[in-house]
Amino acid sequence: MIEINLLPGTGKKSRSKSAGVNFGGAAAAVASRVKDPYLLGAVGSVLVAALAIGTMFWYQQGREMRLNEALRSAQQDSIRFASVIREKRRAEAQRDSVVRQIELIKSFDNKRFVWPHLMDEISRALPPYTWVTSIIQTNQTLASAPVPANASKPADAKDGKSKAAADDSLSIPAVRFRLIGNTVDIQALTRFMKLLEASPFIENVQLVRSSMVIIDGKEVTEFQLDGNYQNPDPSAVHTSPVSLSVR
């Protein structure tokens, strides 16, 4: 038997209704057909791996953006503070130069008062009927002594001591002097040596020689003393300010 549809459209509608996809039914059909648990585990592992890779990619992208921003900020700070760092280093170099100059001036200033102190102490200790004929320095100051060009450097263990000795040579000049004089009383010579030794500026006073000489028809004792200048205790040095009136 042949049937003819005389109403156009009714067949299409029925076909369109029957053409709908039932996803639930399809998934159930697939699940009913797949019975292997290893296959299900593999599919699940792939899905988990894809999710983990996506999450890590997103995290790395965000971290890269943050690091790039921090790098740009650090570069800008470096450029901005480069001039400040250069000025700081220049100021430190100038400060070190000034400190070295001040130390050099201090060393010269300390040497400037060596002989005034010696002359003052010798004059104060000079007993009656005793006079000085000459005072000379018998050695060179350590600070001004030249250093040989081929001198070997000290060992590392002695660097601290050698540096301290160099500093002492700049601040405390080593001066050894020889004093020649006359006296009419040998006991006055003994008192003179004791007073010199008691001075805070003089040490190691030794009698080199003494002899009898004739001066202006009188017999006197000529003596020769050697001694060293020593750095006095700070309590023995008295300073006073100097004020000048400006007109």
C-alpha positions in Angstrom: 0.0 0.0 0.0 1.2 3.5 -0.9 0.4 6.4 1.4 0.7 10.0 0.1 0.9 13.0 2.5 -1.3 15.7 1.2 -0.5 18.1 4.0 3.0 19.6 3.3 5.0 20.5 6.5 3.7 17.8 8.7 6.4 15.4 7.7 9.2 17.9 8.3 7.9 18.6 11.7 7.9 15.1 12.6 11.3 14.6 11.2 12.7 17.7 13.1 11.3 16.4 16.3 12.8 13.0 15.8 16.2 14.6 14.8 16.9 15.9 18.4 20.0 14.5 20.1 19.5 13.0 23.5 23.0 13.5 25.2 21.9 11.8 28.4 21.0 8.7 26.5 24.2 8.8 24.4 26.3 9.1 27.6 24.5 6.3 29.2 24.9 4.2 26.1 28.7 4.9 26.0 29.0 4.1 29.7 27.1 0.9 29.3 29.4 -0.1 26.5 32.7 0.9 28.2 33.4 -1.7 30.9 37.3 -1.4 31.1 38.3 0.5 34.4 41.8 1.2 33.0 40.4 3.1 30.1 38.3 5.1 32.5 41.4 5.8 34.6 43.4 6.9 31.6 40.7 9.3 30.5 40.4 10.7 34.0 44.2 11.1 34.2 44.3 13.0 30.9 41.6 15.3 32.1 43.4 15.9 35.4 46.7 16.5 33.7 45.1 19.0 31.3 43.5 20.8 34.2 46.9 20.9 36.1 48.8 22.1 33.0 46.3 24.9 32.4 46.4 25.9 36.1 50.2 26.0 36.1 50.3 27.9 32.8 48.0 30.5 34.2 50.1 30.7 37.4 53.3 31.0 35.5 51.9 33.7 33.3 50.8 35.8 36.3 54.2 35.2 38.0 56.1 36.3 34.9 54.0 39.5 34.6 54.7 40.3 38.3 58.5 39.6 37.9 58.6 41.8 34.7 56.9 44.6 36.6 59.4 44.2 39.5 62.3 44.2 37.1 61.1 47.4 35.4 60.7 49.0 38.8 64.2 48.0 39.9 65.7 49.3 36.6 63.9 52.6 37.1 65.2 52.8 40.7 68.7 52.0 39.6 68.7 54.7 37.0 67.1 57.2 39.4 69.6 56.5 42.2 72.7 56.1 40.0 73.6 59.8 40.3 73.0 59.7 44.1 75.4 56.8 44.4 78.0 58.6 42.3 77.7 61.7 44.5 78.0 59.6 47.6 81.2 57.9 46.4 82.6 61.2 45.4 81.8 62.7 48.9 83.4 59.6 50.6 86.6 60.1 48.5 86.7 63.7 49.4 86.2 62.8 53.1 89.0 60.3 53.1 91.3 62.8 51.4 90.5 65.4 54.1 91.0 62.9 56.9 94.5 62.0 55.5 95.4 65.6 55.2 94.3 66.3 58.8 96.3 63.3 60.0 99.4 64.7 58.2 98.8 68.1 59.7 98.5 66.6 63.1 101.8 64.8 62.7 103.6 68.0 61.7 101.9 69.8 64.6 103.1 67.3 67.1 106.7 67.7 65.8 106.4 71.4 66.0 106.4 71.5 69.8 109.2 68.9 70.4 112.1 71.2 70.7 110.2 73.9 72.6 109.3 71.3 75.2 112.9 70.0 75.4 114.3 73.5 75.8 111.8 74.4 78.4 112.5 71.2 80.4 116.2 71.6 80.2 116.0 75.2 81.3 113.7 74.3 84.2 116.0 71.4 85.4 119.3 73.5 85.1 120.8 73.9 88.6 122.8 76.9 89.8 126.4 77.3 88.6 125.7 75.1 85.6 125.2 76.2 82.1 124.7 74.5 78.7 127.0 75.2 75.8 125.3 73.2 73.0 122.3 70.9 72.3 122.1 68.9 69.1 119.9 66.2 67.7 121.9 63.0 67.1 119.3 61.0 65.0 116.9 61.6 62.2 113.1 61.6 62.9 111.6 58.3 62.0 108.7 60.0 60.2 111.1 61.7 57.8 113.5 58.7 57.3 113.4 57.5 53.7 112.2 53.9 53.1 114.3 51.9 50.6 112.6 51.1 47.4 113.7 47.4 47.5 112.6 47.0 51.1 110.7 43.7 51.7 107.2 43.9 52.9 106.5 42.6 56.3 104.6 39.3 56.9 100.8 39.3 57.1 101.0 38.5 60.8 103.0 41.6 61.4 101.0 44.0 59.3 99.1 45.3 62.3 102.2 46.0 64.3 104.0 47.6 61.4 101.0 49.9 60.7 100.8 50.8 64.4 104.6 51.6 64.3 104.1 53.8 61.3 101.3 55.7 63.0 103.4 56.2 66.1 106.3 57.5 64.0 104.0 60.1 62.6 102.4 61.2 65.9 105.4 60.6 68.2 108.7 61.8 66.7 111.7 59.8 67.8 114.3 62.5 68.8 117.5 61.7 70.5 119.6 64.7 71.6 123.1 65.4 73.0 123.6 68.1 75.6 127.0 69.5 76.4 127.6 71.9 79.3 129.8 73.0 82.2 129.4 73.0 85.9 131.5 74.0 88.9 129.8 71.5 91.2 129.8 67.7 90.4 126.8 67.3 92.6 124.9 69.8 90.5 125.4 67.5 87.6 123.9 64.7 89.5 120.8 66.8 90.4 120.6 68.0 86.8 120.4 64.4 85.5 117.8 63.4 88.0 115.6 66.4 87.2 115.9 65.7 83.4 114.9 62.0 84.0 111.9 63.1 86.1 110.6 65.3 83.2 107.6 63.8 81.4 109.2 64.8 78.1 112.7 63.3 78.5 113.8 59.7 79.2 117.0 57.6 79.1 119.3 60.3 80.3 122.9 59.0 80.3 126.2 60.5 81.1 128.5 60.0 78.2 131.6 61.6 79.6 132.8 64.3 82.0 136.2 65.9 82.2 138.0 68.8 83.9 138.6 71.9 81.7 140.0 75.4 82.3 137.7 78.2 81.3 138.8 81.8 82.1 141.5 80.5 84.4 139.0 78.5 86.4 138.7 74.7 86.6 135.2 73.5 85.7 133.7 70.1 84.8 132.6 69.7 81.2 129.9 67.0 80.8 128.1 65.4 77.9 124.6 63.9 78.3 122.5 61.9 75.9 118.7 61.6 76.2 115.5 60.8 74.3 112.3 62.8 73.8 109.2 60.9 75.0 105.6 61.4 74.4 104.2 62.9 77.6 101.1 61.8 79.5 98.1 63.9 78.4 97.7 65.1 82.0 101.2 66.7 81.8 100.2 68.8 78.8 98.3 72.0 79.5 96.7 73.9 76.7 95.1 77.4 76.7 93.0 79.0 74.1 94.4 81.9 72.2 92.2 84.9 71.5 93.1 87.7 69.2 91.3 91.0 69.0 90.3 92.1 65.5 90.3 95.8 64.9 
